[in-house]
Amino acid sequence: MPNISARSKAAPASPIRRLYPLARRAQQEGKKVYHLNIGQPDIPTPKAFLRGVKEADIDVLAYAPSPGLDVALRALESYYADWGIELREEHLLVTTGGSEAITFALNVTCDPGDRVIVPEPFYPNYLGYARLTNVEISPLTTRREEGFHLPPLSEMEQLIDGRTRAMLLSHPGNPTGVVYNEQELANLVELALRHNLFIIADEVYREFVYEGTHRSLLSYPEVADRVILVDSISKRLSACGARVGVLASRNAQLMEAAKKCATIRLSAPTFGQLGLAAFLADPNYRELIKGMIREYQHRRKVLCDALHEVPGLTFRRPEGAFYIMIGLPIADAEDFVSWMLTGYPGQETVMLAPGEGFYATPGEGKDEARIAYVLKEQDLLSAVSALKEGLKLYHVAQQAPTAA
Ligand SMILES: Cc1ncc(COP(=O)(O)O)c(C=O)c1O
């Protein structure tokens, strides 16, 4: 049999989804599993979006133009203008989710063997995409105790070598919830200018800010030609299945290359773009997003209050997005998460995302897990009670002599 490629073997399975077979088995055995492992919100997709899909007057479900449907591009121009970000059609490319925007961004900035600096813990699919494009991640480790804020410029600079082409960061952060302050953003800009780097700014959680304010990296004129925005409607419209994202940049040469890549994959989903255009045409769309953010703010409080009651847990209140990276009072989070799905005796259990897959540095994150607070209040509370009970019983199970 011919061999499969080394790079597909090197690409890690998403730590968020890897343990699904165990969750499925638990569900088949009649258990209720609270999925706090994945950023799949339970908030209904806005009616205006769904109407745009259902009432689409089309005879042929055709390919959209490769850069995006005109209605979607125009709607996006006005959405960004509302955020004070002036982007015209030539700066925008509609992609198949933020996921495709990340791969395009890596493909247009890096050649095989080039390096990208990424603050860790990071969105784990960054590592998957880097492996598939033969790009190396240079991890910049950030710490829970420091709220996952960035180290000083001099420390970041130590990671740069002749192969470093870009920085890639999620802002607000998944899984950290960090919202970078003005000084941190100024340092990133300075680093990009000093070392001639691109900044791939993944701002899919732009509106999800509970403390401080979010400033887009696109708002710095001095790096206008080197910032590449990755965006997505998955979270802010609770429309993960629409598969619509955006890549945006004011660098004409880069956009030309990205749009050429886009012709290779023909088009992004037509229905998702129609839904997006209909949603952004609703005069109440800002209010709808604000209402959703208020709900997440509430969930953050509910979750943090409940987690404070769990002995041995360590965490910092996240400033944005909808994730918390927690430190667990155990050595091997992956073993604990698996045990919660296979060995925990309760009828209701919880699935978390083990922390190690959010790091590129070996050994980091072993005692951490990520929680996504994407479920309603009562479900969050039930999930945390299962977690609390689970930690107690897991310690007992660990100490019990194994049967011969
Ligand atoms: C930081 C970040 N970037 C990108 C994505 C990918 O989003 P999409 O569903 O648009 O592909 C996600 C999804 O969770 C994410 O958290």
The ligand as an ORCA input file, in Angstrom:
! r2SCAN-3c Opt
* xyz 0 1
  C     -10.037     31.926     17.246
  C     -10.798     31.198     16.196
  N     -10.483     31.408     14.916
  C     -11.125     30.775     13.922
  C     -12.127     29.872     14.191
  C     -12.783     29.177     13.043
  O     -14.052     29.611     12.860
  P     -14.977     29.204     11.641
  O     -16.138     28.466     12.215
  O     -15.379     30.497     11.067
  O     -14.175     28.390     10.689
  C     -12.493     29.608     15.511
  C     -13.530     28.624     15.831
  O     -13.751     28.248     16.954
  C     -11.807     30.296     16.536
  O     -12.102     30.107     17.827
*
